[in-house]
Amino acid sequence: MYSQTLTGPGGRPIVGDYEITAAEPGKHLGFQVVAGPARPAGAYRLSEAPGGTTVRFTLDLQPKGLMKLVGPVIVRTMNAEVAQLTNLKNVLESA
């Protein structure tokens, strides 16, 4: 299990606890959020590509009850997090 802090609405931090649900080193990492305001499941899949690696990220969120009302806010937050993946290559190569 691991924790991650995301930037939520209004720039406020949101903490989520994640459980690893599947792991195949170098190929696949699945997770389920087990604590936090939203409980999506997701996965990272890696595959070889010419000149590097392709990273495919999937996220499944099924809001229930009152969470449906804040669904658009959650989607914006998740989209912002996914957009950070575009910086991953630069971060890894500069390390």
Secondary structure, DSSP 8 states (H G I E B T S, - for coil): -EEEEEE-GGG-EEEEEEEEEEEETTTEEEEEEEESS---EEEEEEEEETTEEEEEEEEE----GGGGTTHHHHHHHHHHHHHGGGGHHHHHHH-
